[in-house]
């Protein structure tokens, strides 16, 4: 959900207005294409996908866990500022929370698309099966979205009131609604906001780690029928790769949104974020190393088959190309090499490369484990998403980017330190 | 000399054998005196039991005559009755036994299942996994028919977010087609690959009238098969032909098996054929280590 691609750096002379036009047009094109694909999805049902009973989950589930991860990662980054007082990251705090909300909406849209009976989605809330991790997750996601919205409201409340006072017309009405009737601009109320933000942050950290993303990993880890997922390390790897992708996305959004508006990019912030993301990435890689090493050492037949599918199967390019090269080797080189570590452009490339790499990670979680049949002698699954799956995914992502762009335009997502100080 | 006489040269006469055996047999009176129980009663019962066998005494008279003594002798142990009587309060719990030594891999079960349940393309409640194992010349062809295992601890029911799949009293794992949201978590979680998603396909093009009728699965008659209509878009699996069981028939795969390799019955009844076969040393269950407690038992 970044802003226009890296071409902005080459065409510094292009006016922001033109860029914005291009951006909106491309969003609308993607959205329209996605709409057509979703139309086919609705009329033909899941027959429009390349899924089968042998390969019950595919691209949409991979994107769903990717966006849940982005959300959890972004939120946890925001808590570094709110709860742990890491002020140097303050510039991305609001964007982090807003990204977390949008990513969650996108993730749930992917889950909805994936349901065989979309019309019955409420059943997961009405008939709550207490032994089902998925049922718990659905409830955690909703609770988490409520918490994120409350936290963002507290963060931008005073700015909303100010915008309400300053603006006219429909914007005044909108901000009036968003303030939920609050008009208190006193420093005491701001302190009160900060207190509650901290409390919500404290609640949010375990909710995001155990409830939202660790829980999503648990959803896979408890499936004893699939030996590759059935590991206690799995939920932890999920949380770590969430932190990696969340930090990477926010670094990218920060750089791009500053650049397109021709604002100053604070290289120290970017470097600090990049180092944080490299730190998370290295822990993530070590956990994966142990996961694969230990499971491979067992020489257990099914385990070996999954590893062979992932490392050397038909779609091994997604492992080596996305997960390993884009998701680890290239960004680590860019972050640590003497020639590139001071360059904003290089670090922007490193961060978007990680985001793409983590998409590969998510696909490699879902697909190889399902390709290997549960009983020897069954036909081996084969899966590559159909055009409906690709294009609808593009549409859903475009929807998220559009929501983000609208939010970034209307909501006070920039933390202007001077302004905040002057009011306090 | 005839052949019989020649053989007799090497044999003792029958009485000598008896003698040899008798020296090894303990004196029954001594053995019974050593036991904690009443010896006179045992001898009297033994004699009357012979009368029952020869038809000079009815079983009822025998029971009447000895009941008071046996109650004194064995107490509750006697009063509890026959351990092999099924407990009627437990009801029927269906189970299936498949004798792999009798399976020829003809796929009749698969075909009759598709015909009975009118399953669409891509949905097969029963399959036969056929595999060649070993290296020439030591080859074996293994056929493994695989219905739903109707596990007592079903992972599919455990993971279902809506409780649409659940365990029935009679042992069958059922799916509520009207509640299922089609998330396919159960398909992923089933260690036996016994579940399929109904993608809405049809044999109508190659078989006229396929869509005109559906099987009354779980006793619910859903009429014609139509686009978007339940059970399209939900997960399906073998029901042990519950609609047939309810009218006193065996599942289609059991009835049609050409080699009589499948047995069906009540695993709660210790005298049923399936219970007896389940106790055979040849018996095993698939992926026992996962703790799913399948109700389909194989004989190797």
HADDOCK unambig.tbl for C-alpha pairs under 7 A between the chains (distance, minus, plus):
assign (segid A and resid 46 and name CA) (segid B and resid 199 and name CA) 5.97 0.50 0.50
assign (segid A and resid 47 and name CA) (segid B and resid 199 and name CA) 5.35 0.50 0.50
assign (segid A and resid 53 and name CA) (segid B and resid 196 and name CA) 4.93 0.50 0.50
assign (segid A and resid 53 and name CA) (segid B and resid 197 and name CA) 5.57 0.50 0.50
assign (segid A and resid 56 and name CA) (segid B and resid 184 and name CA) 6.30 0.50 0.50
assign (segid A and resid 56 and name CA) (segid B and resid 187 and name CA) 6.70 0.50 0.50
assign (segid A and resid 56 and name CA) (segid B and resid 188 and name CA) 6.63 0.50 0.50
assign (segid A and resid 114 and name CA) (segid B and resid 183 and name CA) 6.84 0.50 0.50
assign (segid A and resid 115 and name CA) (segid B and resid 181 and name CA) 6.18 0.50 0.50
assign (segid A and resid 115 and name CA) (segid B and resid 182 and name CA) 5.14 0.50 0.50
assign (segid A and resid 115 and name CA) (segid B and resid 183 and name CA) 4.87 0.50 0.50
assign (segid A and resid 116 and name CA) (segid B and resid 181 and name CA) 6.06 0.50 0.50
assign (segid A and resid 116 and name CA) (segid B and resid 182 and name CA) 3.98 0.50 0.50
assign (segid A and resid 116 and name CA) (segid B and resid 183 and name CA) 6.20 0.50 0.50
assign (segid A and resid 116 and name CA) (segid B and resid 233 and name CA) 4.46 0.50 0.50
assign (segid A and resid 116 and name CA) (segid B and resid 234 and name CA) 5.93 0.50 0.50
assign (segid A and resid 117 and name CA) (segid B and resid 181 and name CA) 4.90 0.50 0.50
assign (segid A and resid 117 and name CA) (segid B and resid 182 and name CA) 5.50 0.50 0.50
assign (segid A and resid 117 and name CA) (segid B and resid 233 and name CA) 5.64 0.50 0.50
assign (segid A and resid 117 and name CA) (segid B and resid 234 and name CA) 6.89 0.50 0.50
assign (segid A and resid 118 and name CA) (segid B and resid 181 and name CA) 6.91 0.50 0.50
assign (segid A and resid 120 and name CA) (segid B and resid 181 and name CA) 5.50 0.50 0.50
assign (segid A and resid 121 and name CA) (segid B and resid 181 and name CA) 6.24 0.50 0.50
assign (segid A and resid 123 and name CA) (segid B and resid 162 and name CA) 6.03 0.50 0.50
assign (segid A and resid 123 and name CA) (segid B and resid 179 and name CA) 6.95 0.50 0.50
assign (segid A and resid 124 and name CA) (segid B and resid 161 and name CA) 5.66 0.50 0.50
assign (segid A and resid 124 and name CA) (segid B and resid 162 and name CA) 5.05 0.50 0.50
assign (segid A and resid 127 and name CA) (segid B and resid 162 and name CA) 4.78 0.50 0.50
assign (segid A and resid 127 and name CA) (segid B and resid 163 and name CA) 6.44 0.50 0.50
assign (segid A and resid 128 and name CA) (segid B and resid 161 and name CA) 6.29 0.50 0.50
assign (segid A and resid 128 and name CA) (segid B and resid 162 and name CA) 5.59 0.50 0.50
assign (segid A and resid 129 and name CA) (segid B and resid 160 and name CA) 6.87 0.50 0.50
assign (segid A and resid 129 and name CA) (segid B and resid 161 and name CA) 5.25 0.50 0.50
assign (segid A and resid 129 and name CA) (segid B and resid 162 and name CA) 5.57 0.50 0.50
assign (segid A and resid 129 and name CA) (segid B and resid 163 and name CA) 5.43 0.50 0.50
assign (segid A and resid 131 and name CA) (segid B and resid 158 and name CA) 5.55 0.50 0.50
assign (segid A and resid 131 and name CA) (segid B and resid 159 and name CA) 6.43 0.50 0.50
assign (segid A and resid 132 and name CA) (segid B and resid 158 and name CA) 5.86 0.50 0.50
assign (segid A and resid 132 and name CA) (segid B and resid 159 and name CA) 4.23 0.50 0.50
assign (segid A and resid 132 and name CA) (segid B and resid 160 and name CA) 5.77 0.50 0.50
assign (segid A and resid 132 and name CA) (segid B and resid 161 and name CA) 5.23 0.50 0.50
assign (segid A and resid 133 and name CA) (segid B and resid 159 and name CA) 6.57 0.50 0.50
assign (segid A and resid 134 and name CA) (segid B and resid 161 and name CA) 5.67 0.50 0.50
assign (segid A and resid 135 and name CA) (segid B and resid 161 and name CA) 4.42 0.50 0.50
assign (segid A and resid 223 and name CA) (segid B and resid 189 and name CA) 5.39 0.50 0.50
assign (segid A and resid 225 and name CA) (segid B and resid 189 and name CA) 5.57 0.50 0.50
assign (segid A and resid 225 and name CA) (segid B and resid 190 and name CA) 6.12 0.50 0.50
assign (segid A and resid 225 and name CA) (segid B and resid 191 and name CA) 4.30 0.50 0.50
assign (segid A and resid 374 and name CA) (segid B and resid 191 and name CA) 5.91 0.50 0.50
assign (segid A and resid 374 and name CA) (segid B and resid 192 and name CA) 6.28 0.50 0.50
assign (segid A and resid 374 and name CA) (segid B and resid 193 and name CA) 6.30 0.50 0.50
assign (segid A and resid 375 and name CA) (segid B and resid 192 and name CA) 6.49 0.50 0.50
assign (segid A and resid 377 and name CA) (segid B and resid 129 and name CA) 5.92 0.50 0.50
assign (segid A and resid 377 and name CA) (segid B and resid 130 and name CA) 6.72 0.50 0.50
assign (segid A and resid 377 and name CA) (segid B and resid 131 and name CA) 6.09 0.50 0.50
assign (segid A and resid 378 and name CA) (segid B and resid 129 and name CA) 6.60 0.50 0.50
